[in-house]
Amino acid sequence: MQRLAIYDMDKTITRAPTWTRFLIHYAWTYAPWRLALLPVAGLIAVGHPLRLIDRAKLKEATHRLLIGAHAPAEQLARAAASFAALEVQHGLFPAALAQIATDRAAGYRIIVATASHLFYAEAIAALVGADAVIATEAQHDAAGQVLARLAGANCYGAAKLDRVMAWLAREGIARGAAQVRFYSDHISDAPTLGWADEGFVVNPDTALASLAGKRSWTILDWR
């Protein structure tokens, strides 16, 4: 029986969302002039709660503004490594790291499943000891540069569960042959929490705490 402990990343392992902060980190490092476009990114972001733009298009638009329509993969990797190092120093829940260590000691493989982009999520995941990362992916051009367009769906909500099941298939792991724990702070992960054998909700808001009570998911406070 395979044991898998799957963790959301933003506000589950990290104390705060990472995408905007990574964009600022990248722009500050490689193209400081792009920081002048932050107010434009903010205006576009306002369209999401108004249902004028979905999360995938918002991610593409802000990527284009703060990173560019295309960027060298090596440059993104360097920015990801420096951002991850800062995040590990200052931005993680100690209780999350302790739970990862506990799960590993109990024989669980550690998987990070996140809507964040793979090009920096895997750098953070590596530093917290994850064995694999399931994340949103970007398209690449023929020269290998990273594009602002997504490759497939944003790894969010039901799409995250689809990605997790696809990962199991690639690994040759039958669902019935796996014991799965899943940790998340956000109600959008209800599909994966319900699919897991054990669902853990981290620092939940009122809506998620209420749903956890109905679904018998364990509530954890890592603040």
N, C-alpha and C positions, 0 to 999 in steps of 0.2 A: 504494500500500500504506500503510494507516494503521499508525502505530507507537504502541503503548499500553504504558505502564509503570504497573502497578497495584500499590499498596502497601497492605498491612494497616497499621493505625495503632498500636494498643496494643502496646508492647514490640517494635515494628518501627521506627516513627519515634519514638515516645515511649519513655522509659526505663522507665516503670512503667504499669500499668493506670490508666485515667482515670475510670471510672464512679464508684467510691466517692469519689474525690477531688473530682469535680465535684459530687456530691450534698452533700458537706460544704461546699464553696465556696458553693453556692447557699443552703443553710440558714444558714450563717454570715452571708451578706449580707442575706437577706430574712426569715428566720424562725429566729433563733438558738435559740428554744425547742425546735425540732425536733431539735437535736443531742442532746437527752436521749433521743431514740428510737434513737440509734445502736446501743446494746446489743441492742435488739429486731431491728434490721436484721441485726446480726451473728448472732443466733440463727437467723433465717430462712436466712441464707447457709449455715449449717452443714448445712442440709437438702439442699443441692445435691450435695455429694459422697456423701451418704447416699441419693441418688436419691429424695428425698422431694419435691423441687421442681425443675422444669426451669429452664433459663437465662432463658427468656422470662418465666415467672411470677415468678422471683426479681427480674428487672429491674422488672417492674410493681410488685411489693410494696415494694421499696426506694424506688422513685420516689414511691409514695404516702406513704411514711413521711417522707422527707426533703424532698420538693418539695411534695407534696400531690396530691389526686385531680385537681385542675385548677389551672393556673397561667397567668397572662397571657403570651402569646407574646413581647411586647416585653420583659417582665421576664426571661424565660429567655434572650432574645437578648443582653441586657446582661450577664447572668451569664456566658454563653458567651464573650462578647468579652473580659471581664476574666480569665476562667479561661484562655483561649487565650493571652492576652498573657503571663501568668505561665508557662505551659507552654513557650512559645517561648523565654523568658528562661532557664529553668532545667531543663526536662524533656525535651529532645530529644537524640537521638544526633547529634553533628556529622557522623558518617560517613553517616547517613541523608540529611541535608541535602546533603552533597556528592554522593551518588549521584543524588538528585533533580536536582541541577544538571547532572550529567553526562548523565543521560537526556534532559533537556530540550535540552541542547546538541546531542545526537545526533538530535533531531527527534521525540522521544517526547512524546505527551500524558501528563500526570501525573494519575492517578486514585487516589483513596484509597477503599478498600473495607474497611469496618470494621463490627464488631458494635456499636460505640458508637452512641449516639443521634445522629441527624442534627443536632438543634438545637444541639449543641456541637461535633460532629466537623467540621462545615463551617467553623466559625470557626477551628479549628486548621489545617484543610486549606488555607484561604485564606492563612494566614500562612506556610505552607511552600511556597506556589506551586502548589498543585494546580489542575487545570482542572475537575475534577468530583469529586463525592463520592457514593459508594454506601454507605448506612448503614441501621441500624435506624430505623424511623420511628414516631412516636407519633400516636395519634388526636387529632383536634381536635373540639371541640363546635361548636354552631351560632354561638356568639359568637366563635369563633376561639381559644378557650383551649386550651392543650395538656393532654391527659389522660394519666393514668398508664398507660392501656391501649395496647398496641402496635397499629399498623396493619400487618397482615400478619405474616410470620414474623420472628423475630430473625435478623439478617443474620450467620449463624454457620454454619460447616461447609458442608454441601452447599447450604444456603439462600443462602450468599454467592455461590456460583457461579451459582445461578439468578438472583440479582439482577444479577450482572455480565452474564450473557447477555441479560437483559431490557433492561439499559441499552444494550448494543450494538444490539439491535433498535430501540429508540427513537431511537438516533442514526443508524439506517440503515446500520450497519457490518456487512457480512457477515463471518462468522468467517474465511473463506478470504482475505479482503482485509485482514486485520489481523495484524501481528506483535506478539505479546503477551509482555511480561515480567511476572512476578508475584513479589512479595517478601513473606515472612511469617516470623514466629518460631514459629508454633504448628502442631502436627500436625493440628488441626481443619481447617486450610486445605489439606490434602492434595488434596481434589478440584480446587481452583483451581490449585494448583501443578502437578498432572498435566495439566490442561487447557491451561495456558499453553505457549507455544513454548519459553520459558526460565523455569525455576523457580529461585528463589533463597531459601534458608533462612537466616534471620538469627539469630545467637546461639542455635543450636538446643540443646535438651536431648538426652539420649542417644537417646530413641526417635525424635525427628525426624532427628537426625544419621544414625542407622542407616537410616531410610527414604530419606533423601536419597542415601545411598550406593547403595542398590538402584535408585533411580529416576534416577540421574545428575543430580540437582539440585545446583547450586553452593552451597557453604556459605560464608557471610560472617560475619566477626566484627566487629561494630560497637561493642563495649564499649570 
